[in-house]
């Protein structure tokens, strides 16, 4: 543990970094070498400063009491004296708003504990690198930390702007147009986050030695190849999934134009339109597959959603959860103990069955293709990442029409970035889909759902605690 002298020095340093809006981190690991590697990797990020290090959970709790400037704790799973899970439970009691990121090894025990830690309130996790050399391992670690710390700062920027918006008299659900689903840039924050290299003019999220990829517009040629088909009205008089979507969007557009009769609908206005609310009780076209895309905050959200779905759901459920390799198996095992549905990590070549939830293996895309008899087959592959993700929600969603046509119900839940948005667009513009997004206030990260909402591709937005009931209602099923 740090000596009193070094702790005082850390406190002084933290006061300086706090005013410059950096993330102040505490690193907790029983191995001196890994503590050093982790601290160096974090300090190489322009937005992070390590202000304390501890060798076990007991020292971690002592430092948290002495260092109120800590913003995020990087907590090893397996340690002597007090392990990561025990420490997390105490942190949740004493510091309920503290962000805790679990740092896990890749053995089965560590991965299972990590999934449990997420259910207890850990913000996220990273896997300990397994590079061929020390340099490779450190580079892997830096890249993981780069994405993770960006997501934390992005969420903080949203929370701060939302609070200011509400302070100005806006409603809780008002859209904040200058906060995007993308990772933050200097233009989406009140001021640019300081670079460690004061003379650098590159991204505020620079990693020393790594040049951030420039954001380029994604080609959308494949996703706009066909218009939304005009479907005949159902016999019950209810709109089809595609018609409900079109009607919702037209109603939203008409409302804005009525309020601003002489103004066209600009991009900014589109982002400020209200999210469409439920128009129908049950879909007139019964879906044959449920597609779910989810990322940061996903394990906890899935643990609330999946157990509330009935064991006789009547269709397969395909889930893309952004996770590293091997951890998705632990997630599937954990979920499988909580529900009457069968939860499994998807296997290449297997035939989809109803009442089974298939989770894309970490590090692999999951697609759907038609078998010899027209049955739906799982295709697990390592094609290039999409949206920097593998598995990718877009990849799954875009593969569905070849087998399921317009018989899909798509759900986009908590997560960073825009993965899933182009997939929903493709479904809407080719065969049609009914899309439900997780509501802003119930998301850990309102990024992926926001991207879909802002493009007016959602049919409705539903809070997490009611999402299972709404899915059951749309499918004509009784929730357990």
N, C-alpha and C positions, 0 to 999 in steps of 0.2 A: 504494500500500500504506500501511497505517496507520503512523504514526511510532512510535518506541519509547515516547514519552510517552503517546500515545493507546492503545497496546497495554497499557501498565501500568494505565491507567485501566480498560480493558476487563476485564482480569484481576480487578481489585478488584470491579468490578460483577458479574462472573460468580460470584464466590464468594458474594455475597449472594443472587443469584437461584437458585443451585443449591440452597441450603438450603431455599428456599421451593417447591421442586419444579417450577419452570417449565422449559420447554424452552429451552435456550440454542442460538441459531442463528448460523450463519456464512453470509453472503450473498456469492456469487461471480458477478460479471458485469462485463464490460468497459465497459459503458455507465454513466456516472455517474448519469444520470437514472433508469435502471431500477433501479440499486442503491438509490437513494434511495426510489423508489416501493415496491420490495420490502421494504426495511427498515421503512418507515412502515406498510405493510400488516401485516407480522408483529408489529410492536410494538403494533398496535391490538388484537391478540388477547390476552385476559387471561392465557393460559398460556404466552406466548412472549416472549423477550427476545433481540434481536439483539446479540451481543457482539463481532462482528467483521465487516468487509467487505473483500473482495479484488477485484482487477481481472482476475486471470487465475489459471490453475492453479498456477503457481509460488508466487505469493503465498498462495494457499489452503493449500498444503502447509506453508509457513513458519508461518502462523497456527495451523494444527492442532498443530504442534509446540510452539507457545508457549501455546496455550489448551486445556489438557486438559479444560476444562469444556464444550466444544462437544458438543452432543447430536445435532445434525442439520445437514447442509450442503446449502444450496440452490445447485445448481451449474449455471451456464449451459452450454449445449451448445457454442456457437460462440464462441471467444475466441482472441485472439492469444497468442503465447508458448507456452502449453500449453492445449489445448482441453479441453472437458469429459470426453470419452471417455478421453483420455490421463491426465487427473487422477484420474478414477474408478479406473483400473487401479492407480495408485500408492496411492490411499487404501485400496483393498481389501488391498494388501500390508502397508501400515504400520499401518492402523487397521481391522482386519477386521470389527469390530463397529459401526463408525460408520454411521449412517443417512445416505444420500445421496439427495436428491430432485433429479432432473434438471429444468431449466427450459428448455423448448424453444420455438423459433419454429414457425410453421405451414407452412414450406416443406418440400418432400418430403425434402430432404437432412437437415434437422433431425429430422424425424419418424422417418426410418430409423435415424439415429444414436441417438435416444432408445430405440427398441425394442432395439437392440443393447446399450445401456447397462443396460437392465432385465435382459437375459440375463447381464450381467457382475456383477449384484448390486446395482444401484440399487434402493432401496426402492420408489420410485414416481416419478411425474413430474407436472408441471403445464405447461399451455400458456401462453405469454405472451399476455396479453389483447389483444383486437382491438376495443376499444370505440370508439364514435363520438367520444368525447372523453376527456381525461385522467381526469376523474372517473369516467366509465363503466368505463374500463380498470382503475382502481384498485379499484373496487367488485367487478368480476369477479374480480380477483386475490384480494381479501380473502375472498370466498366460497369460492374454491378452497382457499386456505390454511386457512380455518376447518375444513373437512371433513378435510383431510389431517392437520393437527396433532391434531385430536381422535382420529383413528385411531391415531396414534403413541402418544398418552397412554393410550388405551384398551388397546392391546396391552401397554404397560408395566405397567398395573395388573393385567392377567391374568398376565403373567409373574411379577410379584412375589408375587401371591397363590398361584400354583401352586407357587412355590419354598417359600413358607411352609407350604403344605399338605404338600409332600413332607418338609419338615424335621420335621413333626409325625408322620412315620411313615406317611403315606398313600402309596398306590401311584402310579406314574407316570400312570395313566389315571383316577385318581380325579376325579370331577366337582367343580368348585368352584361351589357353588350360588349364591354371592353375586356372581358375575361373570356378567353377562348378555351376550346377543348385541347389545344396544343400545349406543350410544355411552355412555361413562361419565358418571355423575353423582356428586355428593358422597357418596351412599350406597354407591357401589360402590368408592370409594377409601378409603384409611385416613384421609385428611383431605381436606377440600375444597381444590381448587387455588385459589390466591389470585387475587382479581380485581385488575385494575389500579386500579379505582375501589374503594377499601376500604369505602366506605359503601353500595355496591350490594348488593342482596340477590337479584339475578337469577342466571341460570345461570353456573356457573364457566367456561362456554365462550362467554361474551358477546363479541360484536364491537361495538365502539363504533359507534353509529349504526344497528345492525341488531338487531332484536328476534328472538331465536331462536323458532322455531315450537314451540308446546307439543306434547308427545307426546300423541296421542289414540289410543284403541283403534281399530283399523281395523275397518270393517264386514266381517263375514264371511258376510253373508246369501247371497251368490252362491255361496260355496264350500261351503256346507253344505246345499245344496238337495236333494241326493240321497244316500241311503245307499250304502255300498259294496255293489255287487251280489254276490250269492252265486253263485260260479262252480262249475261241475261239476268234479270231480277230473279230472286229465289221464289219458290212457290208460296212461302210464308210471307212474302212481301218485305223480308229483311234484306238489307244490302249485303252483297258479297264482300269478302275481305277487301278486294281492290276498290269496290265502289265506296265502301265505308271510308277508306283512306282518302279517296278523291273528294268525297263530300266533306269530310272534316277539314281538309286543306282549303277547299273553296269557301267554307263557312268562315274560317279564320281570316282568309284574304278579304272577304266581303266586309267583315267587321272592321278591319283596319281601314279599308277604303271608305267606309261610311263615316268613320271618324275624321278622315283626312281626304275629303272628296276631290281635291285638286292635286293630290300627290300620288305618285306611283309608289309601288312597294319596293323600297330600297333594301339592300342587303342588311343594313342596320335594323330596319323595321322588321325584317324577317326574323332576326335573332331575338327581337323583343316581343314577338307574337306569343300569346298564351299557348301552353301545351294543350293539345286537344284532349278532351275528356271522353269517357266511355259513351258511345252512341248506341251500342247494342248489348243485349244480355248474353246471347250465344251466337257463335259464328254460324252462318248458313251453310258454309262449306266446311265440313268436319276435317280438321287437320289430321294428317297421318304421321307427322313428326313434329317434335318440339325442339327448337334450336336455341341454345343459350350461349351468349358470349359474355365473359366476365374476367376481371383482372384484380387489381389492388383492392383488398377488402373482400375478395371473392370467397375464400374458404368459410368465413363466418357467415356471409350472406347465403351461401349454399346450404350451410348447416341449419339456417332458419327456413329456407325455401323447400328443400327436398323432403324433409320429414313431414311437411304439411300436405304433400301430394299423395293422393290415394294409391294403394297398391294395385288397383285395377284401372290405372290411368288410361290404358288402352292403346298406347303408342310409344315408340322409342323416344328417348330424350338424349340429345347429343350436346355435350358441354365442352366448350373450349375455355379453359382456365389457364391464364398465363402463369406458367410455373416451370422451374428447371426440371431436367430429367430426374426420374426416380421419385420425386416428391408427390407426383400425381397418384401413384399407387397408394401411398400412405393416406392421401386425401380420400381416395375411393374406399379404402378399408375403414376409415373413420366414419364416413357417411353411411356405409353399408350396415353399421350397427345401430343406426338411428331411424331407419325407415323400412317399410314393407316392400319397397321397390328393390330391385337388384342393382347395385352400384358397382361398376367395374371399370378398370382402365381398358380402353378399346384395344382390340387385337386385329392386326392386318388380316383381311380376308374373311372375317366373320360376318354372318348375316344378321342384320338388325332384327331385334325381337321387341314386341311391345312390353311395357312395364320394366324395361331395363334402361338404366342411365349409363351412357358411355362417355367417359372422360378422356379427352385427347391426351396421349402420353406426352410428358414434358419433353421438349426438343423435337417433336414430330408434328407435322400437319395431319389433320384428320379430314378426309373427304368422303363423299358418298358417291358410289357408282353402281350402275345396274349390272346384276349378274346375268347368267345365261337365260334364266327364266324370268327376268325382269325384277327379281328381288333386290333389295337394297343391301349393298356390300360395303364394308368399311375399307377404305384405302388409307393406310398409314404410310407416310413418306417423309423424306427430308428434302423436299424441294426448297429453293431459296426462301429465306424469311420474307414476310410481307408485313409492312408497317413495323419493321425491325422485330417482328414476332414470329416465333415458331414454337407452338402452334399459333395459327392466326384465325381469328373469327371470320374475317373476310373470305378466307380460303374455304372454310366449312360452308358458310352461307351460299357462296357462289356455286358450290357443287350440288346443292340440294335440288334445284329445278330439274336436272337431268333425270331424276328418279321420282321425285314427289310432286312435280309440276307446281300448282298453286296451293297444294294441300299442306302448307307450312304455317306454323305459329312461331314467330321469332321474338326473342327476348334479349335485350341488351342491358347489362347490369353494371354495377360499380366498377370503375377501372380508369386507368390513366390513358390518355391519347385518344385516337380515333378509330382504332381497330373495330370493325363491325359496321361502320357507317356505310362504306362502299358496298359491303355485302348486302345490307338492307336495301340500298339503292338498286342494286342489280336485281334483287328479288322483286322489288316493286315495279321495275321497268321492263321486266321480262314476263314473269308469270303472275306476280302479285303475292303478297304475304300480309298477314296481320301482325304488326309489330308493337310490342309493349316495352317501354323503357322503365327502369327503376327511377323513382322520383328523386329530385335533387337532395332534399333534406335527409333522405335515408341512405345516401351513398357515402362511403368513406372517401372516394374520389369521384366527383361528378365530371368525368371527362368523356368516357365512351358514350354514356347515355346522352350527354349534352351535345355531342357531335351529331347524333341522330335527331335529337329534338330541334337543334338549330337549323337543320336542313329540312325540317317539317316532314320527316320520314316516319315518325312515330304515329301510331293511331291513338295511343293514350299513354299516360305516365302514372305509375302506381307505386305507392310506398311499399317497402320491402315487407312489412308486417301483413300486408293484404295481397301480396303478389300471388301466392299459392291459391288463395280463394278466387282471385280474378281469373287465373289460368283455368281452374276447375270450371268456373262459370262459363268461360268461352268454349270449353270443350264439352259442356253439358254433363259434367261429372260432379259428384257430391264430395266435398272436401271431408277428410277424416275428422 
